[in-house]
Amino acid sequence: MEMRSRTLAFCMLLLIGLLLALPVLAQEPPATEIPLTPIIALDELMVDSFSNFSSRLVPYSQVTDEVLRSARNRLRPFCAQAPVCLPVAYESAANASTWLQPDSLVIGYSDASGQAYAYPLQIMLFHGLVNDVIGDEPILVVYSMYTNHASVYSRRSDGQILEFGNSGIYYSSIPLMYDLQTESQWLQLNGQQLVGSVPGQQLELLPFVVMPWLDWQAIHPNTVSLARRANYVDYRNNPAANYRTSVNLGRFAFPVTRTVQADRQLRYADQVYVVTVGDETAVFPVNALADGITPVRIGDTDVLLLRQTVGGEPVLASHLPLLEDGTPVMLVYDEVAVEWWDRETGTVFEITGQAISGQFSGQRIVSVPATSMYWFAALAAYPNLTLYSEITAP
């Protein structure tokens, strides 16, 4: 009971600064009545009711519709659905650089034409989700300080284009999001529908990278950046500054599973890199990956893990050893120039897989979508994962 009380108190203190700064949300329109089927026990999902300490967390199986609705979108997302969301707006790199520091981390995404977009974590901390259409692709950009996890998903699902909001529901301290079309609940960490009309369905993870703002601009001079909301919050604040230390001490914002509590393979908040190929999910401690190239085999597939340390931060990407037209490449790392080049042609590649000079200039290596997160979150979200604590070439 004492540990539970400390956890709840910590959760309240962690969120209070955010919540007091946010405007009162207009009433969400009524949902379509769709039967929802879970793939996990509903008692494992906790709803943050934002009430007093003793009854703040309510199991999903016991929650009322009123509490469920009041928990939604306390972190207000970006999407086209008013009044649920805020509208998406972008600004030039020059304007963004007036407030972003060179080492500020951004989620970088580029469309098929090469137009680049940056989503600063300093904004994502206060909103969690961005729904947009980039090129012809409806995308969902997500970030959570509770798991230190970012992803970019396609919003195409089962013949629909979905829009997502923050649900205020947590599974093992991992946020869930809900879609406004079917009211289904999705695990933010891996895009899996946990409760809904098609439980087990998975959103497609798209290639992206998390890197410092200055370096993203160097690779993509034409980039634009997600713009701040004027007079909303002070985006320079970082409510997650000390959260990693608390997690490593076992002080989670929300309850975690017994499997997580009992695990001693890694520290709870060790950052891991999660790569899924087919039915295989491989997890690599980020600190075990050296700068350069780490070739691994996941199932029957050879994958190249690329790492570059920039401003003390690891930047990660994963690729197949071939171009998008099927031409094989043999990558070699130049640690002085911090470049990857093809041994046969001398073509130079950026960590994102883009060829910037040489015979294949303008082409790309096939990306393998992957993401990083705290170890406890990977353990909870991927029950059949394989942990590669020691990495050797295949």
C-alpha positions in Angstrom: 0.0 0.0 0.0 2.8 2.4 0.8 4.4 1.8 -2.6 1.1 2.3 -4.3 0.5 5.6 -2.5 4.0 6.8 -3.5 3.3 5.8 -7.1 0.0 7.6 -7.2 1.5 10.7 -5.6 4.3 10.7 -8.0 1.9 10.4 -10.9 -0.1 13.4 -9.7 3.0 15.5 -9.2 4.3 14.5 -12.6 1.1 15.5 -14.5 -0.1 18.5 -12.4 2.1 21.0 -14.2 0.9 19.9 -17.6 -2.8 19.8 -16.7 -3.0 23.1 -15.0 -1.5 24.7 -18.2 -4.0 23.1 -20.6 -7.3 24.8 -21.6 -10.7 23.3 -20.7 -11.6 20.9 -23.5 -15.0 21.3 -25.2 -17.4 18.4 -24.9 -16.5 15.6 -27.3 -19.3 14.5 -29.6 -21.1 11.3 -28.8 -19.5 8.1 -30.0 -20.9 5.6 -32.4 -22.2 2.5 -30.5 -19.8 -0.3 -31.5 -19.3 -3.5 -29.5 -15.7 -3.6 -28.2 -13.8 -6.8 -27.6 -10.6 -7.0 -25.5 -7.6 -9.2 -26.1 -6.3 -8.7 -22.5 -8.1 -8.6 -19.1 -9.8 -5.3 -18.7 -8.6 -5.1 -15.1 -5.1 -4.6 -16.5 -6.1 -1.3 -18.1 -6.1 1.6 -15.7 -8.1 4.8 -16.4 -6.7 8.0 -14.9 -9.9 9.7 -13.5 -8.0 12.8 -12.4 -9.8 12.6 -9.0 -8.3 12.5 -5.5 -5.4 10.2 -4.7 -7.4 7.3 -3.2 -9.6 6.7 -6.2 -7.7 8.3 -9.1 -6.9 5.1 -11.0 -10.0 3.0 -12.0 -9.8 -0.4 -13.7 -11.3 -0.1 -17.2 -13.7 -2.9 -16.3 -15.3 -0.7 -13.6 -15.2 2.7 -15.3 -18.3 4.7 -16.2 -18.8 6.4 -19.6 -18.6 9.7 -17.8 -15.2 9.0 -16.3 -14.0 7.5 -19.6 -14.8 10.7 -21.4 -13.5 13.0 -18.8 -10.1 11.2 -19.0 -9.7 11.8 -22.7 -7.4 14.4 -24.3 -6.1 16.0 -21.1 -3.0 16.1 -23.4 -4.7 17.7 -26.3 -3.7 16.1 -29.7 -3.4 17.6 -33.1 -6.0 16.5 -35.7 -8.8 17.9 -38.0 -11.6 17.0 -35.6 -12.8 20.1 -33.7 -13.4 20.5 -30.9 -11.5 17.3 -29.9 -8.2 18.3 -31.4 -6.0 21.3 -32.2 -5.3 22.1 -35.9 -1.9 21.1 -37.3 0.3 23.9 -38.5 4.0 23.9 -39.6 6.6 26.6 -39.7 9.8 27.1 -41.6 13.1 25.8 -40.3 14.3 29.4 -39.8 11.3 30.2 -37.6 11.6 27.0 -35.7 15.3 27.7 -35.0 14.4 30.9 -33.1 13.2 28.7 -30.2 14.6 25.2 -30.9 18.2 24.5 -29.8 20.5 22.8 -32.2 20.5 19.7 -30.0 16.7 19.7 -29.4 15.5 16.2 -30.4 12.9 15.9 -33.2 11.0 13.0 -34.8 12.0 13.2 -38.5 9.8 12.0 -41.3 10.0 12.5 -45.0 7.4 11.7 -47.7 7.9 9.9 -51.0 8.8 13.1 -52.8 11.6 13.9 -50.2 9.7 16.7 -48.4 10.8 16.5 -44.8 8.9 17.2 -41.6 10.2 17.6 -38.0 8.1 17.0 -34.8 10.0 18.5 -31.8 9.8 16.3 -28.7 9.3 19.6 -26.8 6.0 20.0 -28.5 5.1 16.3 -28.5 5.5 16.1 -24.7 2.5 18.4 -24.3 0.3 16.8 -27.0 1.3 13.2 -27.5 -0.3 12.7 -30.9 -0.3 14.4 -34.3 -2.7 13.3 -37.0 -2.0 14.6 -40.5 -1.8 13.7 -44.2 1.7 14.0 -45.6 1.9 13.5 -49.4 -0.7 10.8 -49.9 -0.1 9.1 -46.6 -2.4 9.7 -43.5 0.2 9.5 -40.7 0.1 9.5 -36.9 3.1 10.8 -35.0 3.3 9.7 -31.3 5.5 10.3 -28.3 5.2 9.5 -24.7 7.5 10.5 -21.8 6.3 7.5 -19.8 8.1 5.1 -22.2 10.5 7.5 -23.9 9.1 6.2 -27.2 8.4 7.8 -30.5 6.8 6.3 -33.6 5.2 7.3 -36.9 2.3 5.1 -38.1 0.0 4.9 -41.1 -3.6 5.8 -40.1 -5.0 3.4 -42.7 -6.7 0.5 -41.0 -9.3 -2.1 -42.2 -10.3 0.1 -45.1 -10.7 3.3 -43.0 -8.6 6.3 -42.3 -8.7 6.8 -38.5 -8.0 9.8 -36.3 -6.6 9.3 -32.8 -6.9 11.0 -29.5 -5.3 10.5 -26.0 -7.5 8.1 -24.0 -6.2 8.6 -20.5 -5.9 4.8 -20.2 -2.7 3.0 -19.4 -1.5 -0.6 -19.7 1.6 -1.3 -17.6 2.3 2.5 -17.6 2.1 2.6 -21.4 -0.5 5.1 -22.8 -3.4 3.9 -24.9 -4.9 6.0 -27.6 -8.4 5.7 -29.1 -9.7 6.3 -32.6 -12.6 8.6 -33.1 -14.3 6.5 -35.7 -14.7 3.2 -33.9 -13.9 4.0 -30.2 -11.3 1.2 -30.2 -8.3 1.4 -27.8 -4.8 1.1 -29.2 -1.5 0.6 -27.5 0.6 3.7 -28.4 3.8 1.8 -28.2 3.3 -0.7 -31.0 0.0 0.4 -32.7 -1.9 -2.7 -31.6 -5.6 -2.6 -31.0 -6.2 -4.0 -27.5 -9.9 -3.3 -27.1 -12.1 -2.7 -30.1 -13.9 -3.9 -33.2 -10.9 -5.8 -34.6 -8.7 -6.7 -31.5 -5.2 -7.6 -32.4 -5.1 -5.4 -35.5 -1.9 -3.5 -36.0 -1.1 -0.1 -37.4 1.7 0.0 -39.9 4.9 1.4 -38.6 6.5 3.8 -41.0 10.3 4.7 -41.3 11.4 7.7 -39.2 14.3 8.8 -37.1 14.8 10.7 -33.9 17.8 13.0 -34.0 19.0 16.5 -33.0 17.3 19.4 -34.9 20.6 20.7 -36.4 21.5 17.4 -37.9 18.0 16.8 -39.3 18.3 20.1 -41.0 21.7 19.2 -42.4 20.2 16.1 -44.0 17.0 17.8 -45.1 17.5 21.6 -45.7 13.9 21.9 -47.0 12.4 20.6 -43.7 9.5 22.3 -42.0 8.7 21.9 -38.3 5.5 21.3 -36.4 4.6 24.8 -35.0 3.9 25.5 -31.4 0.4 26.6 -30.3 0.6 30.3 -29.3 -0.1 31.0 -25.6 -0.7 27.4 -24.9 2.1 26.2 -22.6 5.8 27.0 -22.2 7.2 24.4 -24.5 10.7 25.0 -23.1 9.7 23.2 -19.9 10.5 19.5 -19.6 8.2 17.6 -17.2 10.1 14.4 -18.0 13.5 15.6 -16.9 13.9 13.3 -13.9 11.5 10.6 -14.9 14.0 8.1 -16.1 15.7 8.1 -12.7 12.4 7.5 -11.0 11.6 4.5 -13.3 14.9 2.9 -12.6 14.0 3.1 -8.9 10.7 1.3 -9.7 8.6 4.4 -9.2 6.4 4.3 -12.3 3.7 6.8 -13.0 1.1 4.0 -13.3 1.0 0.3 -12.2 3.0 -2.2 -14.2 2.6 -5.9 -14.7 4.1 -8.5 -12.5 6.3 -9.6 -15.3 7.8 -6.2 -15.5 8.2 -6.0 -11.7 10.0 -9.3 -11.5 12.4 -8.8 -14.5 16.1 -8.2 -13.8 17.6 -8.6 -17.3 18.1 -4.9 -17.7 17.2 -1.8 -15.7 13.6 -0.7 -16.2 14.6 2.5 -18.0 17.4 1.2 -20.1 16.8 2.4 -23.7 16.3 -0.5 -26.1 15.9 -0.6 -29.9 13.0 -2.8 -31.1 13.1 -4.2 -34.6 10.2 -6.4 -35.9 10.6 -8.4 -39.1 7.6 -10.6 -39.8 6.6 -12.5 -36.6 10.0 -11.9 -35.0 10.6 -9.0 -32.5 14.3 -8.4 -31.7 15.3 -6.1 -28.9 18.8 -4.6 -28.6 20.1 -2.5 -25.7 21.1 0.8 -27.3 24.3 0.9 -25.3 25.3 -2.5 -26.8 25.2 -1.0 -30.3 28.4 0.6 -31.5 28.5 3.6 -33.8 28.7 2.4 -37.3 27.1 -0.8 -38.6 25.9 -3.8 -36.6 24.8 -6.6 -38.9 22.2 -9.0 -37.3 19.9 -11.7 -38.4 16.2 -11.5 -37.4 14.4 -14.7 -38.3 15.7 -15.4 -41.8 16.4 -11.8 -42.6 19.7 -10.0 -42.6 19.3 -6.5 -41.2 21.9 -3.6 -40.8 21.6 -1.6 -37.6 23.1 1.8 -38.0 24.0 4.0 -35.0 25.5 7.5 -34.9 26.1 9.4 -31.6 25.3 13.1 -32.1 25.7 15.6 -29.3 25.8 12.7 -26.8 22.5 11.2 -28.2 22.3 7.9 -30.1 20.6 8.2 -33.5 19.4 4.8 -34.8 18.1 3.4 -38.0 17.7 -0.1 -39.5 17.9 -1.2 -43.2 18.1 -4.1 -45.5 21.4 -4.4 -47.4 19.8 -3.4 -50.7 18.3 -0.5 -52.6 14.6 0.0 -53.1 15.0 -1.3 -56.7 16.5 -4.5 -55.4 20.2 -3.7 -56.0 22.4 -5.1 -53.2 24.8 -2.9 -51.3 27.7 -3.6 -49.1 27.9 -0.8 -46.5 31.1 0.2 -44.9 31.3 2.8 -42.1 33.8 5.7 -42.2 34.1 6.8 -38.6 36.1 9.9 -39.4 33.6 11.3 -42.0 30.7 9.7 -40.1 29.3 8.3 -43.3 28.2 4.9 -44.7 29.4 4.0 -48.2 28.9 1.2 -50.6 32.1 -0.8 -51.0 31.4 -1.6 -54.7 30.5 1.9 -56.0 31.6 4.3 -53.4 28.1 5.7 -53.0 27.8 7.6 -49.7 24.7 7.2 -47.6 23.2 9.1 -44.7 22.0 7.2 -41.6 18.4 7.6 -42.9 19.3 5.4 -45.9 19.4 8.3 -48.4 22.3 8.2 -51.0 23.8 11.7 -51.1 26.7 11.1 -53.6 28.0 8.5 -56.0 26.5 6.2 -58.5 23.3 5.7 -56.5 22.8 9.3 -55.6 19.1 10.1 -54.9 18.2 6.5 -54.3 17.4 4.9 -50.9 18.2 1.7 -49.0 15.2 -0.3 -47.9 14.3 0.8 -44.4 13.1 -1.6 -41.7 10.7 0.3 -39.5 11.9 0.2 -35.9 11.7 2.2 -32.7 13.3 2.7 -29.3 11.8 2.8 -25.8 12.4 2.0 -22.2 13.1 -1.7 -21.5 10.1 -2.2 -19.2 7.7 -1.0 -21.9 9.2 -3.3 -24.5 8.8 -6.2 -22.0 5.2 -5.4 -21.4 4.2 -4.8 -25.0 6.1 -7.6 -26.7 5.6 -10.9 -24.7 7.5 -13.0 -27.3 10.5 -10.7 -27.8 14.1 -11.9 -28.1 16.6 -9.8 -26.2 20.0 -9.6 -27.8 22.0 -8.5 -24.7 25.3 -9.5 -26.5 25.4 -8.8 -30.2 27.6 -10.7 -32.6 27.5 -10.7 -36.4 25.3 -13.3 -38.1 
